[in-house]
Amino acid sequence: NTYEETNLLFRIARMMNSLQDPADLIPTCLNQINPVLPFRWVAVKFWVNKRDIQGLTGRLVVAGELPCPVGTFERVVIDEFSRKTAVDWTRLLEPNDRGVAELVGSEVVVEQITHDGEAVGVLLAGGKAGSCPMESDVTSGEMMFLEATANLLGVFHENLARFDEQKKLFMGTLTALTASIDAKDEYTRGHSERVAYLGAQL
């Protein structure tokens, strides 16, 4: 199990360095995590915030089978975790706790996904299977694996933000250059924008 988990972490890290669409990458990661860990379901929820990162903002992704409606699960996750700070954060929730653990009827591991020290989402896992009560308890190894995965997701989110900032800076520079060229010649004014528009349409 330890070998499988370590190997999976390396695979996830490699995937996050690929050119794959971020919206497709998160479900791919969770679908690979779910069979390796003994949880019935694994989920990632990104908060709605000022960093709109390539379609991840506000998104919920679930692998496995939730024991409740997805819409209810998402609403309870937002209510319970979106405004929590690091001070009042609990990583392991018991079934008798109100909120998500009560809703799904099992222990739930929750790990923050952070970007520059700010929480941008959560990674959750629950419904651990076991033939006896001891086996259905979450182990420290499983919690460490989920913590490492949440850290990788945070780095991935930061990398996407840096790439997005770089792209905006490049486009801003390009727009400024074309505007300065157009300002010098009334005859060709607006030509660059028209060519860009037609190119995009084609």
Phi, psi and omega in degrees: 000317180298319178298313181300317181294317179296316179299320180295319178300318177296321179295318179297316179299319179294318180300321183287347174266359182275178180266015181296148178300126181305324180295332178270333186291319182298311176300323178299315179300311183295323179291338175274328179289318188305316180287336183281318179270150184276039178256146179287334180209151175225139183218152173232132175234121175264138180283158172277117179213186186292343180266094178276093187265098172037051174082005179274332185302125178080002187275142172244130176234131181232135172242138184094194185244116175283141179275023181205165178298141183300319181298319178295316179301313181298317181297317181292321178298314179298313182298321187277326191241339190296335182250008181282146176257173181297335183292316184255032183270134175241126184275333181237117182256136180270153182301332180276357173287146176287157177104221187298314182299320177293319181299316183269349176069033179202170172298143179229127174268131180233125177237132177288142170256119186244155178222114183053041179079358180254135179289125178247356179173186179222149171250128181233149175214140182202178179071041181297131181271149176189150182282342177220164183305323180296321182288337181274357175283141179288134180266164179294326178298318178293322178294321178295321178298314181293325176296317179296321179295318178297322177297318178297319178296324177295316178296319178300315179299317179296318179298319178297320179295317179297317180296319180295318178297318179297318179296317179294321178297317179298314181293324178296318178296316180297318179296319179296319179296314181293323179295322180291324177294313181297327182294335183274344184219109182296329184296321182260008182301131180085354182299315182300316179296320181293319179295318178298317181296311181297321178298317178296320179295319179294000000 
